[in-house]
């Protein structure tokens, strides 16, 4: 079963692995392979070509293993995964892209201040800081944050999050804009990300396009 173009899936995986610090493993049998070492998620395979054989391999794995499938045929993909005995997540994610040069500029509400850093692994990190009125005046908290890996002209966005009491203020949009602007100054031309159902609406409003739906399954429930 064909998934989305291999190049886009590979670009996302490279950036995602860089952001999280995962260990990339050799590609085999139509899948990119990443060692996470997490409880309930020891390894993850990202399908370039989903087949019953690949699904069966994941179902038979000794460790908790996920299989992520970017695809233009999500219903068919989910059926293949379920027939192999995998536990298919009920909600789907979305692989999205956007040119970065004309990304909307950040609009920060009063009281929020950005902190931008970059790691040795070329991962940009943005935090929006806000005074913590429950502590001293010099103490600040991270109201929102996000990161993006710079890989071969792409900025691969990850973990754009807003603290509960700071939501509904446009901080997620501001984090995306700040990351985009910084990425452009460092040579990135296109953004890539995988969006949760909640994030999909935000990114669509910011001009991101959906390249594929993403079906996720695992060999253990949860």
VOPAGU-2260 file (C-alpha; in pm, 1 decimal, decimal comma):
REM VOPAGU-2260
SITE   aa  ch    i         X         Y         Z
SITE  UNK   A    0       0,0       0,0       0,0
SITE  UNK   A    1     151,0     332,7    -106,1
SITE  UNK   A    2     190,0     599,5     158,6
SITE  UNK   A    3     281,7     963,5      96,9
SITE  UNK   A    4     600,7    1046,6     -97,1
SITE  UNK   A    5     897,0     887,7      78,9
SITE  UNK   A    6    1090,2    1214,2      80,3
SITE  UNK   A    7     838,3    1398,8     296,9
SITE  UNK   A    8     811,7    1116,1     548,0
SITE  UNK   A    9    1191,2    1090,7     568,7
SITE  UNK   A   10    1225,5    1466,7     619,4
SITE  UNK   A   11     975,0    1464,3     904,0
SITE  UNK   A   12    1137,7    1163,3    1072,0
SITE  UNK   A   13    1487,0    1316,5    1057,8
SITE  UNK   A   14    1368,6    1636,2    1223,8
SITE  UNK   A   15    1145,4    1462,8    1478,1
SITE  UNK   A   16    1428,4    1233,1    1583,6
SITE  UNK   A   17    1662,7    1532,2    1615,4
SITE  UNK   A   18    1411,8    1721,5    1831,2
SITE  UNK   A   19    1357,4    1430,0    2066,2
SITE  UNK   A   20    1708,7    1286,9    2067,7
SITE  UNK   A   21    1593,6     945,4    1948,0
SITE  UNK   A   22    1833,6     684,2    1811,7
SITE  UNK   A   23    1774,8     625,9    1441,4
SITE  UNK   A   24    1815,7     267,9    1321,2
SITE  UNK   A   25    1868,7     118,9     973,6
SITE  UNK   A   26    1570,9     126,3     739,3
SITE  UNK   A   27    1427,2    -218,6     668,5
SITE  UNK   A   28    1126,8    -369,1     490,2
SITE  UNK   A   29     972,2     -39,9     387,5
SITE  UNK   A   30     992,7     132,9     724,2
SITE  UNK   A   31    1207,3     392,5     900,7
SITE  UNK   A   32    1301,6     270,1    1246,2
SITE  UNK   A   33    1359,0     472,7    1562,7
SITE  UNK   A   34    1460,8     354,5    1908,8
SITE  UNK   A   35    1278,8     554,9    2178,6
SITE  UNK   A   36    1332,6     335,5    2484,1
SITE  UNK   A   37    1017,9     463,3    2655,7
SITE  UNK   A   38     780,6     257,2    2870,1
SITE  UNK   A   39     503,2     139,5    2640,4
SITE  UNK   A   40     691,0     273,6    2335,5
SITE  UNK   A   41    1027,3     105,5    2303,8
SITE  UNK   A   42    1056,3     136,2    1927,1
SITE  UNK   A   43     861,4     310,5    1651,8
SITE  UNK   A   44     843,8     219,9    1285,4
SITE  UNK   A   45     732,9     480,9    1031,4
SITE  UNK   A   46     593,5     314,2     720,6
SITE  UNK   A   47     711,4     420,5     378,2
SITE  UNK   A   48     512,1     130,8     233,8
SITE  UNK   A   49     255,7     -40,1     455,4
SITE  UNK   A   50     216,3    -411,6     396,1
SITE  UNK   A   51      56,1    -698,1     589,1
SITE  UNK   A   52     408,6    -830,0     648,5
SITE  UNK   A   53     522,3    -505,1     811,2
SITE  UNK   A   54     212,3    -496,1    1031,7
SITE  UNK   A   55     270,4    -858,6    1129,9
SITE  UNK   A   56     631,8    -781,0    1223,5
SITE  UNK   A   57     516,1    -510,3    1464,2
SITE  UNK   A   58     243,5    -733,1    1608,5
SITE  UNK   A   59     504,2   -1001,8    1684,4
SITE  UNK   A   60     764,5    -767,4    1838,6
SITE  UNK   A   61     880,7    -859,6    2189,0
SITE  UNK   A   62     898,3    -495,6    2304,3
SITE  UNK   A   63     619,4    -233,9    2296,2
SITE  UNK   A   64     632,3    -109,8    1937,1
SITE  UNK   A   65     435,5     153,0    1746,1
SITE  UNK   A   66     370,2     165,7    1373,8
SITE  UNK   A   67     302,4     510,8    1228,4
SITE  UNK   A   68     154,3     524,8     878,3
SITE  UNK   A   69     128,5     852,6     681,9
SITE  UNK   A   70    -116,9     769,1     405,2
SITE  UNK   A   71    -372,5     890,7     153,2
SITE  UNK   A   72    -585,9     583,6     232,7
SITE  UNK   A   73    -637,6     589,0     611,2
SITE  UNK   A   74    -938,0     354,5     620,7
SITE  UNK   A   75    -754,1      86,5     424,2
SITE  UNK   A   76    -442,3     135,5     636,1
SITE  UNK   A   77    -638,2     102,2     960,6
SITE  UNK   A   78    -795,5    -220,0     832,9
SITE  UNK   A   79    -454,2    -368,4     746,3
SITE  UNK   A   80    -322,9    -282,5    1092,6
SITE  UNK   A   81    -626,7    -421,5    1272,7
SITE  UNK   A   82    -620,2    -744,5    1071,4
SITE  UNK   A   83    -262,7    -799,0    1192,4
SITE  UNK   A   84    -384,9    -779,3    1551,9
SITE  UNK   A   85    -252,2    -431,0    1623,0
SITE  UNK   A   86    -431,9    -180,4    1844,6
SITE  UNK   A   87    -526,3     113,1    1620,1
SITE  UNK   A   88    -558,7     452,4    1785,1
SITE  UNK   A   89    -908,6     593,6    1729,1
SITE  UNK   A   90    -786,1     943,4    1641,3
SITE  UNK   A   91    -567,9    1024,5    1342,8
SITE  UNK   A   92    -293,1    1279,5    1311,4
SITE  UNK   A   93    -189,9    1484,6    1006,9
SITE  UNK   A   94     139,8    1535,5     826,5
SITE  UNK   A   95     149,9    1903,3     727,8
SITE  UNK   A   96     378,2    2142,2     538,3
SITE  UNK   A   97     409,8    2515,3     477,2
SITE  UNK   A   98     648,0    2762,9     310,8
SITE  UNK   A   99     803,7    2965,7     591,2
SITE  UNK   A  100     886,0    3294,9     422,2
SITE  UNK   A  101     532,5    3433,4     456,2
SITE  UNK   A  102     439,6    3273,3     788,8
SITE  UNK   A  103     222,0    3512,6     996,9
SITE  UNK   A  104     423,6    3734,2    1230,1
SITE  UNK   A  105     400,9    3685,3    1608,7
SITE  UNK   A  106     158,2    3888,0    1815,1
SITE  UNK   A  107     239,8    3863,9    2185,1
SITE  UNK   A  108      -9,1    3973,0    2451,7
SITE  UNK   A  109     126,2    4217,1    2711,4
SITE  UNK   A  110     340,4    4056,6    2980,1
SITE  UNK   A  111     480,0    3772,2    2769,5
SITE  UNK   A  112     844,9    3767,5    2668,0
SITE  UNK   A  113    1012,8    3527,6    2421,2
SITE  UNK   A  114    1328,4    3330,9    2492,0
SITE  UNK   A  115    1490,4    3172,6    2184,0
SITE  UNK   A  116    1777,5    2922,6    2209,0
SITE  UNK   A  117    1946,7    2676,5    1971,6
SITE  UNK   A  118    2117,8    2350,5    2064,9
SITE  UNK   A  119    2434,7    2200,4    1919,5
SITE  UNK   A  120    2207,4    1962,5    1727,4
SITE  UNK   A  121    2050,8    2260,9    1543,3
SITE  UNK   A  122    1723,2    2241,4    1733,4
SITE  UNK   A  123    1554,8    2576,8    1792,7
SITE  UNK   A  124    1360,4    2618,6    2115,9
SITE  UNK   A  125    1117,2    2898,0    2197,9
SITE  UNK   A  126     963,0    2970,8    2535,4
SITE  UNK   A  127     714,2    3245,2    2609,9
SITE  UNK   A  128     782,0    3353,8    2965,2
SITE  UNK   A  129     537,0    3522,0    3198,3
SITE  UNK   A  130     576,3    3659,7    3554,4
SITE  UNK   A  131     456,4    3411,4    3813,7
SITE  UNK   A  132     229,1    3617,1    4034,2
SITE  UNK   A  133     219,0    3334,5    4287,9
SITE  UNK   A  134     593,7    3366,8    4352,5
SITE  UNK   A  135     843,2    3650,8    4361,4
SITE  UNK   A  136     844,6    3921,6    4099,6
SITE  UNK   A  137    1172,5    3786,8    3961,2
SITE  UNK   A  138    1030,3    3438,4    3898,5
SITE  UNK   A  139     892,7    3352,5    3556,5
SITE  UNK   A  140     713,6    3048,9    3420,0
SITE  UNK   A  141     699,1    2903,0    3071,2
SITE  UNK   A  142     351,8    2988,9    2948,5
SITE  UNK   A  143     407,8    2827,5    2608,0
SITE  UNK   A  144     689,8    2656,2    2425,4
SITE  UNK   A  145     790,0    2470,7    2110,7
SITE  UNK   A  146    1088,8    2346,4    1916,7
SITE  UNK   A  147    1199,1    2289,3    1558,5
SITE  UNK   A  148    1488,2    2093,6    1412,1
SITE  UNK   A  149    1675,8    2246,2    1118,5
SITE  UNK   A  150    1752,5    1972,9     864,3
SITE  UNK   A  151    1850,9    2031,6     500,6
SITE  UNK   A  152    1643,0    2345,4     451,6
SITE  UNK   A  153    1346,3    2220,8     653,9
SITE  UNK   A  154    1225,9    2325,4     995,9
SITE  UNK   A  155    1051,7    2027,9    1156,8
SITE  UNK   A  156     826,2    2156,1    1434,5
SITE  UNK   A  157     755,6    1960,8    1751,5
SITE  UNK   A  158     593,5    1988,4    2092,7
SITE  UNK   A  159     419,4    2323,1    2055,2
SITE  UNK   A  160     242,9    2346,1    2390,8
SITE  UNK   A  161      63,5    2603,0    2606,0
SITE  UNK   A  162      20,1    2576,5    2982,6
SITE  UNK   A  163    -348,6    2535,8    3078,6
SITE  UNK   A  164    -393,0    2871,5    3248,7
SITE  UNK   A  165    -239,5    3058,2    2952,2
SITE  UNK   A  166    -453,8    2908,5    2677,7
SITE  UNK   A  167    -689,5    3095,7    2442,2
SITE  UNK   A  168    -450,8    3390,6    2416,0
SITE  UNK   A  169    -288,6    3309,5    2082,1
SITE  UNK   A  170      34,2    3186,1    2239,0
SITE  UNK   A  171      53,4    2874,8    2020,9
SITE  UNK   A  172      39,3    3093,2    1711,0
SITE  UNK   A  173     308,0    3319,1    1856,2
SITE  UNK   A  174     539,8    3023,9    1925,3
SITE  UNK   A  175     493,3    2898,8    1567,7
SITE  UNK   A  176     565,5    3244,0    1428,1
SITE  UNK   A  177     878,0    3293,4    1638,4
SITE  UNK   A  178    1013,8    2951,0    1544,4
SITE  UNK   A  179     938,8    3017,1    1177,2
SITE  UNK   A  180    1108,4    3356,1    1175,1
SITE  UNK   A  181    1419,7    3221,7    1348,2
SITE  UNK   A  182    1431,5    2920,2    1116,0
SITE  UNK   A  183    1417,9    3144,8     809,1
SITE  UNK   A  184    1715,9    3347,6     934,0
SITE  UNK   A  185    1906,1    3018,2     956,2
SITE  UNK   A  186    1825,3    2911,2     600,4
SITE  UNK   A  187    1506,9    2706,6     635,9
SITE  UNK   A  188    1251,0    2749,8     360,2
SITE  UNK   A  189     978,3    2496,5     442,6
SITE  UNK   A  190     811,7    2375,5     760,1
SITE  UNK   A  191     707,3    2017,8     827,7
SITE  UNK   A  192     514,6    1883,4    1125,6
SITE  UNK   A  193     285,0    1609,6    1245,8
SITE  UNK   A  194     -27,7    1756,1    1402,2
SITE  UNK   A  195    -251,1    1610,6    1670,0
SITE  UNK   A  196    -625,4    1658,8    1619,4
SITE  UNK   A  197    -615,1    1963,2    1850,8
SITE  UNK   A  198    -317,5    2117,1    1672,1
SITE  UNK   A  199    -453,9    2055,6    1322,5
SITE  UNK   A  200    -706,0    2340,0    1347,1
SITE  UNK   A  201    -440,3    2586,5    1467,0
SITE  UNK   A  202    -193,6    2499,6    1192,9
SITE  UNK   A  203    -460,7    2508,7     923,7
SITE  UNK   A  204    -554,7    2860,2    1036,9
SITE  UNK   A  205    -187,3    2958,1    1004,3
SITE  UNK   A  206    -178,9    2845,9     642,1
SITE  UNK   A  207     -37,7    2495,9     678,2
SITE  UNK   A  208    -151,2    2229,9     427,9
SITE  UNK   A  209    -230,0    1867,3     504,6
SITE  UNK   A  210     -13,9    1628,6     300,9
SITE  UNK   A  211    -147,4    1305,9     451,9
SITE  UNK   A  212    -346,7    1156,5     733,9
SITE  UNK   A  213    -150,5     951,9     984,8
SITE  UNK   A  214    -277,5     625,9    1129,1
SITE  UNK   A  215     -98,7     499,3    1440,4
SITE  UNK   A  216    -113,0     152,0    1590,7
SITE  UNK   A  217      76,7     -46,6    1852,7
SITE  UNK   A  218     126,7    -406,5    1953,9
SITE  UNK   A  219       7,6    -331,2    2306,0
SITE  UNK   A  220    -310,1    -148,6    2414,5
SITE  UNK   A  221    -295,5     200,6    2558,2
